[in-house]
């Protein structure tokens, strides 16, 4: 499928790539952590701000281009990866990256990750390992199903032009159905790395959450067979979860009763990593609108939240950020 989408032509595929790529998001506040006196506490999220140019582009051309969405923020907060169909790419949607010198500096002009990652097909929903050397993403290039998960490696973790040829994650992850919106949770306590992703294979509902553990003993860094995560899946469409670093907060975008718009950002919390997750809680009208909010990304400290939205703007689908403050722990 060769594509350089118009906004209209994109709608159908966005259902499979954007709206299917429903992802997780941090909590509007840390009030759910009140059961554990040792859990970090945060202020409420600020109102989201459009990142604006050069990250969020204006729609141009006919058919129009310039949708920017599905962001991922690196561990050091200095690299922002996202998908865009802006001019200058290799296909309908490519993965791009923008850099900044410090967390207080503006974002620089985005760079395309090049032909080892991007193709004439769709590349979307980037997620970086914490060491910065492995990039996971989805693509509809020929594989097991409509959308498969891929990975690309690099030796120099700060060189975004050094990505190696990407490879399909294989049959332990991918099926004849769609697999999309990957995210990693690296548990400091257990030392395990788990790949979470969404899939529309038969499960609990439309899009469900699956998980696979990384086999660190394997030089090829393969994953164990993926299993359904019932606790994070509902009869509705569930997006891939994004975890706070300590594993006590997880954010998802989802279309479900109680949504303000088509897909909203929701949060679950738990007092410690051995406890069950709380029910999903909508992040509310400060974050969510009557439009689409999806595929959020949480900074390592849990104080910045990035996500895509098609709320009215000159760019159509743009990337937004909101912030919160980590509060002092009570004595």
Steps between C-alpha positions, in 0.01 A plus 500: 500500500673816379387811673554860545174570668259784480322575825195329359683200369678474830177462696454135417858409576510719809229278637751218472811702572402799712177403666608138512826630638319598812765536757543576861542815700593625848254603762334838532625493857656256740201485726466128428832442675367628832469144632877471516685764700820419313353545150607817317243776488448748222303814433218495246591513133518844341293587193658342190706724271549437128875455439465708186760528223734341424357187670134559418478600135237686302289307254634557150443379146214327328443236618599653831796380708623588846336269757731453802416251773602198711794662683766336717739690729849360565630419847708820517213711368709634212361299207136495391405225253168511315320402181420748224397515136674835449679551167849355468429148623517158339135400523156590627613532863862488616673520837677827573699635794549847642781589743563767761821587684340511845150440636455878516587557134259499204475200273712509185402416141390135469720250315374197312646175640586386149438196277615235749194590708261666255357353179228586244260342750381632839745521790344613824497501884874506585620378840863511612674266744639676808859454379406677177627222276179327385202662329168314484222605263213372288480477123254372241779384266454133394531275805279275711192724501369846419718668765807332650753608761862558396827595667812682384834514684781753512845488660530874566204593713508870414528457123151498347644439154669176611194274524558154351259319269183431695379146561159348566456385864377165376218260575530521880367855467336540159197320357274520197316773694628851586768554766575862578597771745784325684636626831766363737491469877843438651454391861794616710405267786485178300731594213244381247397684186146451372366604161135606517298559186144509368350249258162434344551122502211316673503584870284688748386783275585695185864590576657326799832523681767233468839463667824317425817472710839573346740206506822668616699178469440500126756702304228579249287660775190297413167508682303218656156414351259786571211443739177690557500735801139473625548765768584765239245385241128577485212425257573842348798615291805521725824673404848385588587609855783737593648445844650745743858404580407353842218291352234658724316694230397397152330710235292377209291658230170321460158528343256398768187620682575821686728638230479871426603446138565214261810384685608645834798461730439289808709399801537205736710499818615256767669537838786263414595278209358186662152656536219484243433806287219738585210539252558738210439866587448763231759780517219749460429813295834667573661233280218347296273671247217402268775418248764223503775480763731204459842332535640702790862483615622564853837650588730298726423719803128480428465878476449545124223341298505505119212380282338549160164668443292613205335783694469809278838644397674606178683167503201267517652219709768654726714412799421654839675508837378561853700505822463431869725549803631228724394592851697466822426183695334556837714441809 
